[in-house]
Amino acid sequence: MSSKLWWILAGLATALSLILLAGMFVFPPCSGLIETAAGGSVPMKCHWTFRAEIPVAVLLLLVSAGQFFLKEPQLRRLSSIVIIGLGAAGIAITTDAVIGICMKEGMACHTTALFCRIIYGLLILAAGIQLFKAEDVQRHKRTF
């Protein structure tokens, strides 16, 4: 992979991470509360899902922005693996296997979850390309 393609994919991952982080605030999850048997109220589980998504998005932003400073193929490969892992974790958080979202199809959290899953999928795809092409980066020899 040429160094130029690495920069393009790192820029794409950084932009997608920013979009993901901003999208959670543009498309907020449900704001409803569930009444408990004791008469109190607690936020719905989609509230906690997207509270858990914010640190994942911040970590994705840090790792993807950090890719601009990596020169060694091993470090580039490791950063790609971290992005793939964080993307998979982000998708898993929105499923019932981890936290999940509301059961009602018409709720706003379904739109937000779909948005997040698409962005995570694109991040995983970009990082997968970087992972398999990390060693092909052309190195510039320094001459003194």
C-alpha positions in Angstrom: 0.0 0.0 0.0 1.4 3.3 -0.8 1.9 5.8 2.0 -0.7 8.0 0.3 -3.4 5.3 0.6 -2.5 4.8 4.3 -3.0 8.5 4.9 -6.3 8.4 3.1 -7.6 5.5 5.1 -6.3 7.0 8.4 -8.1 10.2 7.5 -11.3 8.3 6.6 -11.1 6.4 10.0 -10.6 9.7 11.8 -13.5 11.4 10.0 -15.8 8.4 10.6 -14.9 8.4 14.3 -15.7 12.1 14.5 -19.0 11.5 12.7 -19.8 8.6 15.0 -19.2 10.7 18.1 -21.1 13.7 16.8 -23.9 11.5 15.5 -24.7 10.2 18.9 -25.6 13.8 19.9 -27.3 14.7 16.7 -29.5 11.5 16.8 -30.0 11.1 20.5 -31.5 7.9 21.8 -34.9 7.7 23.5 -35.3 10.1 26.4 -38.1 8.1 28.0 -38.1 6.7 31.5 -39.4 3.3 32.8 -41.4 3.3 36.0 -40.2 0.8 38.5 -42.4 -1.3 40.8 -41.4 0.9 43.7 -42.8 4.0 41.9 -39.5 5.5 40.8 -38.3 5.9 37.3 -35.1 4.9 35.5 -33.8 5.6 32.0 -34.4 3.0 29.3 -31.6 0.6 28.4 -30.9 2.5 25.2 -29.8 5.4 27.3 -27.1 3.2 28.9 -26.2 1.7 25.5 -25.3 5.1 24.1 -23.6 6.1 27.3 -21.3 3.1 26.7 -20.9 4.0 23.1 -19.3 7.4 23.8 -16.0 6.0 25.3 -15.8 3.5 22.4 -16.1 6.4 19.9 -13.6 8.5 21.8 -11.1 5.6 21.8 -11.7 5.1 18.1 -11.0 8.8 17.5 -7.7 8.6 19.4 -6.5 5.5 17.7 -7.5 6.6 14.2 -5.9 10.0 14.6 -2.8 8.4 16.1 -2.4 6.4 12.8 -1.0 9.5 11.2 2.1 9.2 13.4 2.8 5.5 13.0 5.7 4.5 10.8 6.5 0.9 11.6 4.3 -1.8 9.9 3.8 -3.7 13.2 2.4 -0.6 14.9 0.2 0.2 12.0 -1.1 -3.4 12.0 -1.7 -3.2 15.8 -3.7 0.1 15.4 -5.8 -1.6 12.7 -6.5 -4.5 15.0 -7.5 -2.1 17.8 -9.9 -0.3 15.5 -11.4 -3.6 14.3 -11.8 -4.7 18.0 -13.4 -1.4 19.0 -15.7 -1.4 16.0 -16.9 -5.0 16.9 -17.4 -3.9 20.5 -19.4 -0.9 19.4 -21.7 -3.1 17.3 -22.0 -5.6 20.1 -23.1 -3.0 22.6 -26.1 -2.1 20.5 -27.2 -5.8 20.4 -29.1 -7.6 23.1 -26.0 -9.7 23.7 -24.4 -6.8 25.6 -26.9 -4.0 26.5 -29.2 -3.6 23.5 -31.9 -1.0 22.6 -35.6 -0.7 23.0 -37.9 -3.4 21.7 -40.3 -0.9 20.0 -39.4 -0.5 16.3 -40.5 3.1 16.1 -38.2 4.5 18.8 -35.4 6.9 18.0 -32.8 4.6 19.4 -33.3 2.3 16.4 -32.2 5.1 14.1 -29.2 5.9 16.2 -28.2 2.2 16.5 -28.4 1.7 12.7 -26.3 4.9 12.2 -23.7 3.6 14.6 -23.6 0.1 13.1 -23.1 1.5 9.6 -20.2 3.7 10.8 -18.6 0.9 12.8 -18.9 -1.4 9.7 -17.1 1.2 7.6 -14.4 1.6 10.2 -13.9 -2.1 10.3 -13.7 -2.3 6.5 -11.1 0.5 6.4 -9.1 -1.0 9.2 -9.2 -4.4 7.5 -7.7 -3.0 4.4 -5.0 -1.3 6.4 -4.4 -4.5 8.4 -3.7 -6.6 5.3 -1.7 -4.0 3.5 0.4 -2.5 6.4 3.6 -4.1 5.3 3.3 -2.8 1.8 3.8 0.8 2.8 6.7 2.3 1.0 9.5 3.5 3.3 11.4 6.6 2.5 15.2 6.1 3.1 16.8 8.9 4.9 20.0 10.3 3.4 22.3 12.4 5.5 
